[in-house]
């Protein structure tokens, strides 16, 4: 049994994520982290590494997430930490399933054409000028479907989507498939943009999906709580 939670790293959803992990009683919790980010998030390796030597895109992404998280009153990646802590309390193994983030960003920088790089830089400037804070909502473009949004992004920033989404989806899906051979009950916590791609890559494996929009909607979250309680009760019969 796999429960996949689609999250956002700058939203107040730690309680919801912790509830799902706690009451699912997983054998393993798989998180969208690499070892370096895991150590930084949990402080298990001592002082956190500075960003000075990181790729430019990595620094910009981290700084942007920190800024939005501060505005929303949350810790960046707090939902991942909540999943880790709840998993540990349940006696679950914690498994990092993502590629090395700094290397991914380095590959993006090196793979981008000059034209794509300029377009990306201009889009960042435009967002700042018009104060477009897309991270404030789980629906970046509520008037279009997820598929259409990704199609537009893929056309506009092909290297960015390939490296940040497609290749990581394939990598994380393979890690999940490998773990499924060892664990019967797993919770997977990844960014919401990865849910569909990972599930498509895991075709044939039954996955209970919980999306970011559901976590942030009280009625939907109540339905999720009821579903988990019912599933738990059925398992005890």
KELORO-923345 format. One record per residue: residue number from 1; x, y, z of N, C-alpha, C in turn. Coordinates in steps of 0.001 Angstrom, whole numbers. Example, Ala and Ser with C-alpha at 12.3 -4.5 7.8 and 13.67 -1.06 7.14 Angstrom:
<nodes>
+-----+---------+---------+---------+---------+---------+---------+---------+---------+---------+
: num :    n_c1 :    n_c2 :    n_c3 :   ca_c1 :   ca_c2 :   ca_c3 :    c_c1 :    c_c2 :    c_c3 :
+-----+---------+---------+---------+---------+---------+---------+---------+---------+---------+
:   1 :   13190 :   -5690 :    7800 :   12300 :   -4500 :    7800 :   13200 :   -3300 :    7800 :
:   2 :   12850 :   -2250 :    7080 :   13670 :   -1060 :    7140 :   12900 :      30 :    7870 :
+-----+---------+---------+---------+---------+---------+---------+---------+---------+---------+
</nodes>
This chain:
<nodes>
+-----+---------+---------+---------+---------+---------+---------+---------+---------+---------+
: num :    n_c1 :    n_c2 :    n_c3 :   ca_c1 :   ca_c2 :   ca_c3 :    c_c1 :    c_c2 :    c_c3 :
+-----+---------+---------+---------+---------+---------+---------+---------+---------+---------+
:   1 :     847 :   -1191 :       0 :       0 :       0 :       0 :     883 :    1242 :       0 :
:   2 :     617 :    2133 :    -950 :    1368 :    3375 :   -1039 :     416 :    4556 :    -909 :
:   3 :     716 :    5450 :       9 :       5 :    6713 :     135 :     960 :    7809 :    -307 :
:   4 :     597 :    8555 :   -1346 :    1459 :    9621 :   -1849 :     836 :   10974 :   -1534 :
:   5 :    1610 :   11826 :    -859 :    1143 :   13150 :    -469 :    1855 :   14191 :   -1321 :
:   6 :    1083 :   14984 :   -2048 :    1646 :   16075 :   -2827 :    1641 :   17344 :   -1992 :
:   7 :    2802 :   17933 :   -1799 :    2907 :   19069 :    -892 :    3498 :   20290 :   -1585 :
:   8 :    3603 :   21379 :    -817 :    4321 :   22579 :   -1230 :    5208 :   22964 :     -72 :
:   9 :    6418 :   23366 :    -338 :    7401 :   23549 :     737 :    7268 :   24872 :    1476 :
:  10 :    6274 :   25686 :    1117 :    6151 :   27009 :    1741 :    4759 :   27243 :    2333 :
:  11 :    4009 :   26159 :    2555 :    2644 :   26297 :    3043 :    2481 :   25729 :    4448 :
:  12 :    1424 :   26158 :    5133 :    1114 :   25665 :    6477 :     342 :   24353 :    6372 :
:  13 :    1069 :   23272 :    6195 :     425 :   21965 :    6044 :    1116 :   20899 :    6897 :
:  14 :    1932 :   21325 :    7855 :    2663 :   20351 :    8665 :    1728 :   19460 :    9479 :
:  15 :     666 :   20037 :   10046 :    -259 :   19249 :   10866 :    -963 :   18200 :   10031 :
:  16 :   -1376 :   18597 :    8811 :   -2077 :   17661 :    7939 :   -1172 :   16503 :    7542 :
:  17 :      63 :   16836 :    7163 :    1009 :   15796 :    6743 :    1335 :   14857 :    7907 :
:  18 :    1579 :   15432 :    9074 :    1896 :   14617 :   10251 :     739 :   13687 :   10595 :
:  19 :    -501 :   14178 :   10489 :   -1674 :   13348 :   10778 :   -1723 :   12140 :    9854 :
:  20 :   -1534 :   12396 :    8552 :   -1613 :   11306 :    7577 :    -551 :   10253 :    7851 :
:  21 :     684 :   10699 :    8090 :    1764 :    9745 :    8361 :    1490 :    8981 :    9648 :
:  22 :    1124 :    9690 :   10697 :     906 :    9074 :   12004 :    -168 :    7997 :   11954 :
:  23 :   -1280 :    8283 :   11279 :   -2425 :    7367 :   11301 :   -2409 :    6354 :   10170 :
:  24 :   -1406 :    6441 :    9313 :   -1228 :    5418 :    8276 :    -341 :    4291 :    8779 :
:  25 :     450 :    4553 :    9817 :    1386 :    3584 :   10413 :    2248 :    2913 :    9338 :
:  26 :    3047 :    3688 :    8615 :    3853 :    3123 :    7533 :    5078 :    2360 :    8035 :
:  27 :    5543 :    1462 :    7193 :    6823 :     784 :    7438 :    7975 :    1700 :    7016 :
:  28 :    7692 :    2578 :    6055 :    8725 :    3484 :    5550 :    8083 :    4789 :    5102 :
:  29 :    8809 :    5879 :    5304 :    8397 :    7192 :    4810 :    9453 :    7648 :    3819 :
:  30 :    9057 :    7868 :    2597 :    9957 :    8272 :    1524 :    9754 :    9759 :    1253 :
:  31 :   10825 :   10525 :    1289 :   10704 :   11981 :    1174 :   11526 :   12522 :      16 :
:  32 :   11023 :   13607 :    -563 :   11685 :   14276 :   -1686 :   12872 :   15088 :   -1171 :
:  33 :   13904 :   14357 :    -764 :   15131 :   14965 :    -275 :   16313 :   14135 :    -734 :
:  34 :   17472 :   14779 :    -861 :   18717 :   14030 :    -985 :   19379 :   14044 :     390 :
:  35 :   20458 :   13333 :     548 :   21080 :   13208 :    1868 :   21540 :   14557 :    2417 :
:  36 :   22063 :   15402 :    1540 :   22560 :   16700 :    1984 :   21419 :   17573 :    2506 :
:  37 :   20302 :   17613 :    1767 :   19160 :   18417 :    2208 :   18517 :   17810 :    3447 :
:  38 :   18531 :   16480 :    3544 :   17998 :   15829 :    4748 :   18796 :   16252 :    5977 :
:  39 :   20106 :   16221 :    5856 :   20955 :   16608 :    6990 :   20757 :   18073 :    7351 :
:  40 :   20603 :   18926 :    6347 :   20385 :   20341 :    6607 :   19049 :   20574 :    7297 :
:  41 :   18016 :   19854 :    6850 :   16673 :   20030 :    7406 :   16582 :   19521 :    8826 :
:  42 :   17244 :   18415 :    9104 :   17147 :   17812 :   10438 :   18291 :   18240 :   11354 :
:  43 :   19271 :   18991 :   10799 :   20426 :   19478 :   11565 :   21260 :   18339 :   12141 :
:  44 :   21176 :   17177 :   11554 :   21897 :   16027 :   12095 :   23391 :   16091 :   11809 :
:  45 :   23780 :   16984 :   10879 :   25201 :   17066 :   10523 :   25870 :   18312 :   11096 :
:  46 :   25196 :   18928 :   12056 :   25798 :   20113 :   12665 :   25347 :   21371 :   11972 :
:  47 :   26262 :   22316 :   11782 :   25911 :   23583 :   11163 :   25423 :   23372 :    9737 :
:  48 :   24440 :   24168 :    9363 :   23923 :   24071 :    8016 :   24898 :   24706 :    7023 :
:  49 :   25007 :   24089 :    5865 :   25938 :   24546 :    4838 :   25440 :   25856 :    4224 :
:  50 :   26349 :   26789 :    4034 :   25974 :   28044 :    3404 :   25707 :   27857 :    1930 :
:  51 :   25138 :   28903 :    1296 :   24757 :   28809 :    -106 :   25779 :   29444 :   -1037 :
:  52 :   26844 :   30019 :    -461 :   27772 :   30801 :   -1271 :   28353 :   30025 :   -2442 :
:  53 :   28673 :   28752 :   -2222 :   29325 :   27964 :   -3266 :   28330 :   27184 :   -4122 :
:  54 :   27033 :   27372 :   -3884 :   26010 :   26642 :   -4625 :   25756 :   27284 :   -5988 :
:  55 :   25202 :   26508 :   -6949 :   24861 :   27089 :   -8253 :   23879 :   28252 :   -8091 :
:  56 :   23935 :   29192 :   -9029 :   23108 :   30396 :   -8938 :   21630 :   30065 :   -8842 :
:  57 :   21142 :   29150 :   -9682 :   19726 :   28799 :   -9655 :   19327 :   28184 :   -8318 :
:  58 :   20233 :   27407 :   -7738 :   19961 :   26794 :   -6430 :   19827 :   27879 :   -5368 :
:  59 :   20741 :   28848 :   -5401 :   20693 :   29945 :   -4425 :   19410 :   30751 :   -4583 :
:  60 :   19067 :   31058 :   -5823 :   17867 :   31850 :   -6068 :   16620 :   31116 :   -5605 :
:  61 :   16566 :   29815 :   -5864 :   15417 :   29011 :   -5445 :   15302 :   28964 :   -3925 :
:  62 :   16437 :   28743 :   -3264 :   16447 :   28674 :   -1802 :   16050 :   30011 :   -1185 :
:  63 :   16596 :   31093 :   -1742 :   16287 :   32427 :   -1216 :   14809 :   32764 :   -1418 :
:  64 :   14265 :   32378 :   -2556 :   12850 :   32635 :   -2835 :   11958 :   31851 :   -1875 :
:  65 :   12277 :   30571 :   -1675 :   11490 :   29755 :    -748 :   11581 :   30297 :     671 :
:  66 :   12769 :   30729 :    1055 :   12928 :   31290 :    2409 :   12073 :   32541 :    2575 :
:  67 :   12042 :   33378 :    1544 :   11286 :   34623 :    1604 :    9794 :   34347 :    1714 :
:  68 :    9282 :   33446 :     881 :    7849 :   33145 :     892 :    7462 :   32406 :    2168 :
:  69 :    8327 :   31508 :    2618 :    8055 :   30768 :    3851 :    7958 :   31709 :    5043 :
:  70 :    8870 :   32677 :    5090 :    8847 :   33658 :    6174 :    7549 :   34451 :    6140 :
:  71 :    7120 :   34815 :    4949 :    5876 :   35560 :    4799 :    4685 :   34729 :    5263 :
:  72 :    4719 :   33424 :    5008 :    3622 :   32545 :    5395 :    3760 :   32013 :    6819 :
:  73 :    4864 :   32378 :    7492 :    5061 :   31957 :    8871 :    5380 :   30487 :    9033 :
:  74 :    6112 :   29936 :    8067 :    6460 :   28512 :    8132 :    7950 :   28322 :    7888 :
:  75 :    8439 :   27146 :    8221 :    9818 :   26765 :    7930 :    9862 :   26150 :    6539 :
:  76 :   10784 :   26561 :    5672 :   10876 :   25933 :    4342 :   11073 :   24429 :    4472 :
:  77 :   10225 :   23659 :    3797 :   10324 :   22207 :    3900 :    9799 :   21666 :    5211 :
:  78 :    9047 :   22476 :    5946 :    8535 :   22035 :    7245 :    7654 :   20813 :    7161 :
:  79 :    6935 :   20668 :    6041 :    6052 :   19495 :    5893 :    6871 :   18212 :    5739 :
:  80 :    8061 :   18328 :    5134 :    8940 :   17161 :    5021 :    9487 :   16764 :    6388 :
:  81 :    9853 :   17765 :    7172 :   10340 :   17497 :    8525 :    9235 :   16887 :    9374 :
:  82 :    8002 :   17369 :    9203 :    6865 :   16808 :    9944 :    6659 :   15339 :    9575 :
:  83 :    6803 :   15023 :    8291 :    6659 :   13631 :    7843 :    7763 :   12756 :    8414 :
:  84 :    8980 :   13294 :    8433 :   10119 :   12547 :    8985 :    9916 :   12260 :   10462 :
:  85 :    9544 :   13287 :   11227 :    9362 :   13116 :   12671 :    8215 :   12168 :   12988 :
:  86 :    7100 :   12305 :   12255 :    5961 :   11415 :   12478 :    6320 :    9986 :   12097 :
:  87 :    7102 :    9833 :   11035 :    7534 :    8504 :   10623 :    8427 :    7849 :   11652 :
:  88 :    9337 :    8620 :   12207 :   10228 :    8081 :   13237 :    9444 :    7644 :   14468 :
:  89 :    8446 :    8444 :   14862 :    7619 :    8094 :   16014 :    6838 :    6804 :   15765 :
:  90 :    6506 :    6552 :   14498 :    5772 :    5336 :   14146 :    6703 :    4148 :   13939 :
:  91 :    8012 :    4378 :   14077 :    8983 :    3305 :   13891 :    9288 :    2997 :   12446 :
:  92 :    8975 :    3942 :   11547 :    9199 :    3721 :   10119 :   10628 :    4059 :    9725 :
:  93 :   11104 :    3404 :    8682 :   12384 :    3770 :    8087 :   12181 :    5046 :    7267 :
:  94 :   13155 :    5948 :    7300 :   13094 :    7183 :    6530 :   14039 :    7053 :    5336 :
:  95 :   13520 :    7278 :    4148 :   14295 :    7072 :    2932 :   14270 :    8330 :    2071 :
:  96 :   15450 :    8824 :    1721 :   15561 :    9962 :     803 :   15533 :    9429 :    -625 :
:  97 :   14663 :    9987 :   -1468 :   14488 :    9425 :   -2805 :   14844 :   10394 :   -3934 :
:  98 :   15275 :   11612 :   -3605 :   15507 :   12607 :   -4647 :   16966 :   12636 :   -5099 :
:  99 :   17183 :   13194 :   -6274 :   18533 :   13418 :   -6781 :   19174 :   14574 :   -6016 :
: 100 :   20490 :   14688 :   -6082 :   21201 :   15778 :   -5430 :   20761 :   17104 :   -6041 :
: 101 :   20142 :   17958 :   -5209 :   19527 :   19189 :   -5704 :   20536 :   20145 :   -6326 :
: 102 :   21692 :   20280 :   -5714 :   22695 :   21199 :   -6254 :   23185 :   20727 :   -7615 :
: 103 :   23370 :   19421 :   -7767 :   23818 :   18884 :   -9048 :   22750 :   19077 :  -10116 :
: 104 :   21483 :   18901 :   -9713 :   20377 :   19105 :  -10651 :   20389 :   20538 :  -11162 :
: 105 :   20543 :   21498 :  -10248 :   20554 :   22901 :  -10648 :   21771 :   23228 :  -11515 :
: 106 :   22881 :   22593 :  -11221 :   24085 :   22778 :  -12042 :   23834 :   22254 :  -13453 :
: 107 :   23165 :   21088 :  -13553 :   22848 :   20510 :  -14863 :   21891 :   21412 :  -15636 :
: 108 :   20946 :   22041 :  -14920 :   20012 :   22968 :  -15570 :   20777 :   24146 :  -16157 :
: 109 :   21651 :   24734 :  -15355 :   22421 :   25896 :  -15815 :   23261 :   25554 :  -17040 :
: 110 :   23904 :   24389 :  -17000 :   24781 :   23987 :  -18097 :   23990 :   23575 :  -19327 :
: 111 :   22769 :   23065 :  -19123 :   21972 :   22558 :  -20245 :   21138 :   23601 :  -20945 :
: 112 :   20872 :   24715 :  -20287 :   20040 :   25763 :  -20877 :   20736 :   26437 :  -22057 :
: 113 :   19985 :   26660 :  -23120 :   20502 :   27474 :  -24214 :   20530 :   28924 :  -23756 :
: 114 :   21249 :   29758 :  -24470 :   21307 :   31175 :  -24121 :   19917 :   31797 :  -24171 :
: 115 :   19121 :   31397 :  -25159 :   17774 :   31938 :  -25323 :   16885 :   31561 :  -24136 :
: 116 :   16942 :   30284 :  -23741 :   16124 :   29830 :  -22608 :   16565 :   30504 :  -21320 :
: 117 :   17868 :   30657 :  -21155 :   18394 :   31294 :  -19952 :   17936 :   32747 :  -19857 :
: 118 :   17954 :   33441 :  -20989 :   17503 :   34837 :  -21011 :   16011 :   34912 :  -20691 :
: 119 :   15226 :   34019 :  -21281 :   13784 :   33999 :  -21015 :   13510 :   33752 :  -19545 :
: 120 :   14281 :   32832 :  -18951 :   14087 :   32539 :  -17533 :   14433 :   33755 :  -16676 :
: 121 :   15541 :   34407 :  -17003 :   15948 :   35599 :  -16248 :   14913 :   36703 :  -16355 :
: 122 :   14392 :   36906 :  -17551 :   13386 :   37943 :  -17757 :   12093 :   37611 :  -17029 :
: 123 :   11727 :   36328 :  -16990 :   10501 :   35940 :  -16288 :   10647 :   36208 :  -14806 :
: 124 :   11838 :   35971 :  -14251 :   12076 :   36231 :  -12834 :   11969 :   37721 :  -12547 :
: 125 :   12533 :   38540 :  -13436 :   12463 :   39994 :  -13271 :   11022 :   40461 :  -13352 :
: 126 :   10274 :   39914 :  -14324 :    8873 :   40298 :  -14495 :    8059 :   39961 :  -13258 :
: 127 :    8293 :   38775 :  -12691 :    7575 :   38375 :  -11484 :    7828 :   39360 :  -10355 :
: 128 :    9080 :   39822 :  -10224 :    9413 :   40754 :   -9151 :    8767 :   42114 :   -9399 :
: 129 :    8794 :   42552 :  -10671 :    8245 :   43862 :  -10999 :    6747 :   43939 :  -10724 :
: 130 :    6050 :   42876 :  -11090 :    4600 :   42875 :  -10920 :    4167 :   42170 :   -9644 :
: 131 :    5176 :   41794 :   -8797 :    4926 :   41175 :   -7508 :    4039 :   39939 :   -7624 :
: 132 :    4331 :   39117 :   -8591 :    3572 :   37884 :   -8776 :    4154 :   36820 :   -7867 :
: 133 :    3438 :   36509 :   -6829 :    3913 :   35501 :   -5877 :    3161 :   34210 :   -6132 :
: 134 :    3609 :   33464 :   -7125 :    2902 :   32252 :   -7522 :    2852 :   31205 :   -6424 :
: 135 :    3810 :   31252 :   -5508 :    3863 :   30241 :   -4450 :    2777 :   30446 :   -3408 :
: 136 :    2037 :   31554 :   -3478 :     990 :   31789 :   -2494 :    -213 :   30900 :   -2716 :
: 137 :    -322 :   30271 :   -3863 :   -1475 :   29437 :   -4164 :   -1031 :   28106 :   -4722 :
: 138 :   -1718 :   26987 :   -4340 :   -1377 :   25684 :   -4910 :   -1795 :   25579 :   -6367 :
: 139 :   -2628 :   26529 :   -6848 :   -3062 :   26534 :   -8244 :   -2415 :   27716 :   -8941 :
: 140 :   -1317 :   27482 :   -9622 :    -592 :   28600 :  -10232 :   -1416 :   29264 :  -11325 :
: 141 :   -2198 :   28479 :  -12065 :   -3102 :   29008 :  -13073 :   -4404 :   28240 :  -12935 :
: 142 :   -5313 :   28765 :  -12128 :   -6532 :   28043 :  -11795 :   -7429 :   27820 :  -13000 :
: 143 :   -7241 :   28617 :  -14074 :   -8120 :   28531 :  -15231 :   -7675 :   27478 :  -16241 :
: 144 :   -6536 :   26836 :  -16020 :   -6084 :   25799 :  -16939 :   -5790 :   24521 :  -16168 :
: 145 :   -5790 :   23410 :  -16890 :   -5533 :   22113 :  -16266 :   -4054 :   21952 :  -15946 :
: 146 :   -3760 :   20970 :  -15107 :   -2369 :   20682 :  -14757 :   -1580 :   20300 :  -16004 :
: 147 :   -2221 :   19503 :  -16883 :   -1553 :   19064 :  -18106 :   -1217 :   20238 :  -19016 :
: 148 :   -2169 :   21176 :  -19137 :   -1950 :   22330 :  -19996 :    -872 :   23244 :  -19426 :
: 149 :    -882 :   23396 :  -18100 :     137 :   24227 :  -17462 :    1526 :   23662 :  -17736 :
: 150 :    1685 :   22333 :  -17574 :    2982 :   21707 :  -17811 :    3363 :   21775 :  -19285 :
: 151 :    2370 :   21677 :  -20172 :    2663 :   21773 :  -21606 :    3239 :   23146 :  -21932 :
: 152 :    2646 :   24186 :  -21347 :    3130 :   25540 :  -21587 :    4530 :   25741 :  -21008 :
: 153 :    4745 :   25222 :  -19796 :    6058 :   25351 :  -19169 :    7112 :   24585 :  -19959 :
: 154 :    6740 :   23405 :  -20457 :    7681 :   22585 :  -21225 :    8086 :   23297 :  -22523 :
: 155 :    7134 :   24006 :  -23126 :    7411 :   24736 :  -24358 :    8285 :   25951 :  -24078 :
: 156 :    8049 :   26605 :  -22952 :    8758 :   27834 :  -22628 :   10150 :   27555 :  -22060 :
: 157 :   10231 :   26547 :  -21160 :   11499 :   26231 :  -20498 :   11771 :   24718 :  -20578 :
: 158 :   12111 :   24206 :  -21762 :   12273 :   22762 :  -21945 :   13348 :   22127 :  -21061 :
: 159 :   14484 :   22778 :  -20921 :   15563 :   22221 :  -20103 :   15178 :   22212 :  -18633 :
: 160 :   14576 :   23297 :  -18188 :   14154 :   23415 :  -16793 :   13181 :   22298 :  -16425 :
: 161 :   12184 :   22060 :  -17265 :   11182 :   21029 :  -16989 :   11798 :   19633 :  -17066 :
: 162 :   12667 :   19432 :  -18063 :   13302 :   18121 :  -18214 :   14139 :   17767 :  -16987 :
: 163 :   14954 :   18713 :  -16514 :   15867 :   18437 :  -15406 :   15171 :   18469 :  -14042 :
: 164 :   14304 :   19460 :  -13847 :   13673 :   19632 :  -12536 :   12481 :   18707 :  -12319 :
: 165 :   11787 :   18354 :  -13410 :   10575 :   17544 :  -13274 :   10760 :   16129 :  -13836 :
: 166 :   10969 :   16033 :  -15149 :   10955 :   14722 :  -15805 :   12007 :   13758 :  -15259 :
: 167 :   13261 :   14205 :  -15232 :   14331 :   13301 :  -14791 :   14205 :   12957 :  -13314 :
: 168 :   13778 :   13905 :  -12510 :   13590 :   13617 :  -11083 :   12390 :   12706 :  -10869 :
: 169 :   11331 :   12885 :  -11658 :   10184 :   11982 :  -11561 :   10607 :   10536 :  -11814 :
: 170 :   11379 :   10342 :  -12876 :   11832 :    8997 :  -13223 :   12724 :    8416 :  -12123 :
: 171 :   13612 :    9243 :  -11601 :   14529 :    8806 :  -10546 :   13762 :    8428 :   -9287 :
: 172 :   12835 :    9303 :   -8857 :   12094 :    9030 :   -7624 :   11152 :    7850 :   -7788 :
: 173 :   10563 :    7705 :   -8970 :    9684 :    6566 :   -9226 :   10446 :    5246 :   -9087 :
: 174 :   11658 :    5214 :   -9593 :   12466 :    4001 :   -9489 :   12824 :    3700 :   -8038 :
: 175 :   13129 :    4729 :   -7273 :   13429 :    4532 :   -5853 :   12200 :    4009 :   -5101 :
: 176 :   11030 :    4511 :   -5468 :    9787 :    4046 :   -4843 :    9518 :    2592 :   -5216 :
: 177 :    9734 :    2270 :   -6478 :    9509 :     891 :   -6928 :   10446 :     -73 :   -6195 :
: 178 :   11697 :     323 :   -6040 :   12649 :    -520 :   -5309 :   12214 :    -715 :   -3858 :
: 179 :   11757 :     364 :   -3223 :   11327 :     282 :   -1823 :   10086 :    -576 :   -1669 :
: 180 :    9211 :    -569 :   -2696 :    7971 :   -1341 :   -2615 :    8217 :   -2843 :   -2565 :
: 181 :    9419 :   -3265 :   -2982 :    9765 :   -4680 :   -2914 :   10120 :   -5111 :   -1497 :
: 182 :   10405 :   -4120 :    -643 :   10803 :   -4406 :     743 :    9716 :   -4039 :    1749 :
: 183 :    8982 :   -2970 :    1467 :    8008 :   -2458 :    2444 :    6582 :   -2647 :    1927 :
: 184 :    5688 :   -3051 :    2822 :    4292 :   -3269 :    2455 :    3447 :   -2005 :    2561 :
: 185 :    3837 :   -1102 :    3444 :    3029 :      85 :    3709 :    3953 :    1305 :    3725 :
: 186 :    3825 :    2139 :    2689 :    4728 :    3282 :    2563 :    3939 :    4578 :    2405 :
: 187 :    4502 :    5652 :    2950 :    4006 :    6997 :    2685 :    5095 :    7723 :    1909 :
: 188 :    4730 :    8324 :     796 :    5661 :    9062 :     -46 :    5264 :   10534 :      -5 :
: 189 :    6217 :   11410 :     329 :    5941 :   12840 :     431 :    6803 :   13579 :    -589 :
: 190 :    6142 :   14146 :   -1600 :    6855 :   14852 :   -2671 :    6122 :   16140 :   -3012 :
: 191 :    6806 :   17047 :   -3702 :    6157 :   18251 :   -4185 :    5003 :   17898 :   -5104 :
: 192 :    3931 :   18665 :   -5011 :    2711 :   18335 :   -5743 :    2934 :   18242 :   -7245 :
: 193 :    3871 :   19014 :   -7786 :    4133 :   18996 :   -9223 :    4688 :   17652 :   -9697 :
: 194 :    5164 :   16827 :   -8761 :    5752 :   15538 :   -9127 :    4761 :   14379 :   -9063 :
: 195 :    3607 :   14583 :   -8448 :    2694 :   13470 :   -8178 :    2259 :   12755 :   -9446 :
: 196 :    1729 :   13474 :  -10406 :    1204 :   12825 :  -11600 :    2299 :   12092 :  -12366 :
: 197 :    3436 :   12738 :  -12568 :    4513 :   12116 :  -13324 :    5037 :   10851 :  -12665 :
: 198 :    5187 :   10888 :  -11349 :    5664 :    9708 :  -10621 :    4646 :    8584 :  -10703 :
: 199 :    3367 :    8917 :  -10497 :    2326 :    7891 :  -10552 :    2221 :    7282 :  -11951 :
: 200 :    2375 :    8103 :  -12983 :    2357 :    7582 :  -14356 :    3506 :    6604 :  -14565 :
: 201 :    4666 :    6922 :  -13979 :    5835 :    6051 :  -14120 :    5675 :    4764 :  -13315 :
: 202 :    4795 :    4792 :  -12318 :    4541 :    3609 :  -11480 :    3237 :    2934 :  -11888 :
: 203 :    2921 :    2981 :  -13161 :    1698 :    2379 :  -13690 :    1612 :     914 :  -13276 :
: 204 :     462 :     519 :  -12736 :     291 :    -862 :  -12288 :     391 :   -1005 :  -10783 :
: 205 :     912 :      20 :  -10105 :    1001 :      12 :   -8645 :    -112 :     906 :   -8094 :
: 206 :    -912 :     358 :   -7181 :   -2024 :    1117 :   -6614 :   -1491 :    2173 :   -5644 :
: 207 :   -1889 :    3408 :   -5863 :   -1411 :    4516 :   -5044 :   -2598 :    5384 :   -4619 :
: 208 :   -2707 :    5638 :   -3334 :   -3706 :    6569 :   -2822 :   -3076 :    7950 :   -2837 :
: 209 :   -3603 :    8829 :   -3680 :   -3007 :   10143 :   -3878 :   -3742 :   11216 :   -3069 :
: 210 :   -2957 :   12053 :   -2414 :   -3494 :   13211 :   -1699 :   -2778 :   14434 :   -2233 :
: 211 :   -3524 :   15353 :   -2813 :   -2919 :   16498 :   -3472 :   -2881 :   17718 :   -2557 :
: 212 :   -2008 :   18667 :   -2920 :   -1810 :   19868 :   -2120 :   -3108 :   20643 :   -1911 :
: 213 :   -3907 :   20781 :   -2973 :   -5158 :   21528 :   -2861 :   -6076 :   20905 :   -1818 :
: 214 :   -6040 :   19574 :   -1686 :   -6870 :   18894 :    -685 :   -6366 :   19167 :     727 :
: 215 :   -5054 :   19200 :     891 :   -4474 :   19470 :    2209 :   -4865 :   20860 :    2699 :
: 216 :   -5036 :   21794 :    1774 :   -5283 :   23176 :    2134 :   -6762 :   23542 :    2170 :
: 217 :   -7619 :   22564 :    1874 :   -9063 :   22779 :    1924 :   -9640 :   21993 :    3096 :
: 218 :  -10313 :   22670 :    4009 :  -10769 :   22039 :    5243 :  -11721 :   20877 :    4981 :
: 219 :  -12678 :   21053 :    4077 :  -13638 :   19985 :    3793 :  -12951 :   18772 :    3181 :
: 220 :  -12036 :   19019 :    2244 :  -11303 :   17910 :    1618 :  -10441 :   17187 :    2645 :
: 221 :   -9813 :   17954 :    3538 :   -8974 :   17344 :    4558 :   -9805 :   16514 :    5528 :
: 222 :  -11002 :   16963 :    5838 :  -11883 :   16166 :    6701 :  -12245 :   14845 :    6037 :
: 223 :  -12449 :   14873 :    4716 :  -12736 :   13643 :    3980 :  -11543 :   12702 :    4005 :
: 224 :  -10350 :   13275 :    3913 :   -9133 :   12469 :    3974 :   -8995 :   11815 :    5344 :
: 225 :   -9262 :   12574 :    6392 :   -9208 :   12023 :    7749 :  -10172 :   10855 :    7888 :
: 226 :  -11388 :   11022 :    7382 :  -12396 :    9961 :    7465 :  -11956 :    8728 :    6695 :
: 227 :  -11389 :    8964 :    5501 :  -10921 :    7848 :    4678 :   -9823 :    7068 :    5401 :
: 228 :   -8898 :    7776 :    6020 :   -7793 :    7118 :    6724 :   -8297 :    6362 :    7933 :
: 229 :   -9223 :    6967 :    8682 :   -9793 :    6283 :    9842 :  -10514 :    5016 :    9411 :
: 230 :  -11303 :    5085 :    8332 :  -12044 :    3920 :    7838 :  -11104 :    2835 :    7358 :
: 231 :  -10046 :    3245 :    6663 :   -9072 :    2277 :    6164 :   -8352 :    1600 :    7311 :
: 232 :   -8078 :    2386 :    8366 :   -7421 :    1849 :    9560 :   -8330 :     859 :   10266 :
: 233 :   -9617 :    1180 :   10355 :  -10582 :     301 :   11013 :  -10738 :   -1007 :   10248 :
: 234 :  -10788 :    -917 :    8921 :  -10906 :   -2119 :    8102 :   -9709 :   -3030 :    8266 :
: 235 :   -8535 :   -2430 :    8429 :   -7319 :   -3225 :    8598 :   -7238 :   -3929 :    9931 :
: 236 :   -8001 :   -3436 :   10916 :   -7994 :   -4050 :   12251 :   -9041 :   -5148 :   12400 :
: 237 :   -9942 :   -5253 :   11405 :  -10979 :   -6274 :   11489 :  -10436 :   -7661 :   11162 :
+-----+---------+---------+---------+---------+---------+---------+---------+---------+---------+
</nodes>
